[in-house]
Amino acid sequence: MDRMIQDEEYNNIVSSILSEKEFSGKMKEIRHHDSTRLNHLLKVSYYSYKIAKSLGLDYREVARAGLLHDFYLDSVYDQGKLKDKVLLYTVRHPEAAVSNAKKFFSLSEKEEDIIRTHMFPLDVKVPKYAESWVVNFVDKGISTVEFGHKFSHQLTYMVNFYIIILLHMMRIG
């Protein structure tokens, strides 16, 4: 997180989002795995930004969409059975995040795709852009690591190994 704080270019890209109180205020109040949703969003955004930049992709859109990919409010999902909550979370929260983001920010088609498809393959919406795939992979890796803290650090090492292999494969291809 220290690198993120010191990365002036990254901070310039996401500052308008972070300064929106509806975003920052609510996201830091909602729990997400072992932390807050804001911390999760910052990690996904920053690591996706770094990977996209190293691959020559549109790192600005990746940073913004990575920060907005889970911008939905839990109150929508508080009702119903566990099975319904899981379905709502995996399939509907990306659309809710796009809808919320569009209320406060201007989104490009690519940013919408990044947010809308970040739950693939749990959701059937397939990413259209390389940038969407980057955020998808980073979100899966970070979520697994965050969730893994509840159970075992061994899972964290396994996920890190998985991410290293994926990054290596992306460079080869």
N, C-alpha and C positions, 0 to 999 in steps of 0.2 A: 504494500500500500504506500510505502514511502516513495517508491519510484513514481507512482501515479501522482502524488502530491507535487513532486518536483518536475513533472513533465509539463512544461509550459504550453506546448502545442496541443496536447491532449486537453488540458484545462481550458484552453481557448475554444476548442470545439464543443465541449459539453457545458460550459459555464451558463449559457442561457437556459438550459434544461435544469441544472442544479439550482439556479436562482429562482425558479418557479416554486412558490411555497406549496402549491397544491401537490406538486411532485415530491419535493424533498421532505416536506412536513409529514405527509402521509406514509411515504415509503420507509422512513426511518422508524415509524411506530409499528409496522407490521412485521411479525416474526417470520423468518424464512430459514428452515433447517436449523442451523446452530447460531444464527445471527439475526440481522434484520434484512428486509427485502432491499433496502438501499445499499447495504454492503454487498449483497449478492449482485445487484445490478452494476455497481461500480466495478467489481471484479470481472464480470462477464464483458462489460464494455471495454475496460482497459486492456485485458489480455487479448480480446478480439482485435482491438485497434492495433496492438503491437504486431500480431500475426499478420493481419491484413496489410499493414505497412511494409513488413518484410517481404510479403509476396507480391507487392506492387498493385494491390487492389485498392478500392475506394475506402480508405481507412476513416475518412470523415463520416461517411454514412454508416459505417460499421460501428464507430464509437457512439454515435447518436442512437441508432436503433438498438444497439446492445444495452444502452442505458434505459431504453424504453420498453424492452421486450416483455417485462412483467409488470407494466404500469396498469394494474387493475386493482380494484378494491375488494377485499375479502368479504364484505357484507353481502355482496351479490351471491356468494357461495355458502353462506352460513345455514341455509335451509336445506332440508332433504336428508335422505339416507346416505350412508357412506359411499355406496355404489354410485349414486347420483353425483355426489361431490367429486369423486374421482373422474367421472365422465366430464363434468363441468370443467374441472381443472385442466385435464389433458386436452380437451377438444375446444372448449369455449373461451378459456382465458386469453389465448392469443388474439382473438377477435375483440375481446373487451379491452385489451391493451392497445390495439390499433385505434379503437374508437376513443378511448381516453386520450391517447397521444394526439390525435387529430383535433381534439377540443382545445388544446393548449399550444400545439406546435404545428408547423408546416412540415409535412412528410413527403419525401419523394416516393415514387413507385418502388424503388429498390428498398428503401427503409421500411415501407409497409410489408414487403415480401419477407424481409429479415424477421420482423416481429411476428407476422402471421404464420410463418413456417418453422419457428424455432422449436416446436414440439415434435417434429418429424423424428422418428417413425411412429411415435405413439399416436400422432395425428396423421392423417393421410395426405395432408397438404405438403407436396414436395417442393423444396427450395428451388427457385429459378436461377439464382445468381451464386457465384463463388462466394461472395460476401455473406450470403444467407447461410451457406454451409459452414463458414468459419464460426459465425455466432452459434449455430446449432451445435457444433462439436465442442466449442468452449463452454457453452451452457451445460451440456451433458457432463463434461469433465468436472466443472466447478460444482455443479449440483451433487454429483456423486461424492466428491471430496467433502463437501459440507455435510451431506447426509452421513458419510462414513465416520465423521468425528463422533457421532453418537454411538458407534459400535466398535470401530477399531481403526487404528492408524495403518494397519496392514492394507486395508482397502485403499487408502490414500496413495500408498506406494504403487499399487497395482494400476490405479487410474493415471498416475503420473507416467508410468511406463507406457500405457495405452496412448496417451497424448503425444509422447515423444515419438512413438511408432507412426502415428497419424501424420505428425508434422514432417517426419522423414519421408513418408510416402508421398506427401504433397510436393515436396521439393524434387523428388525423383520424377514424378509424373509431369 
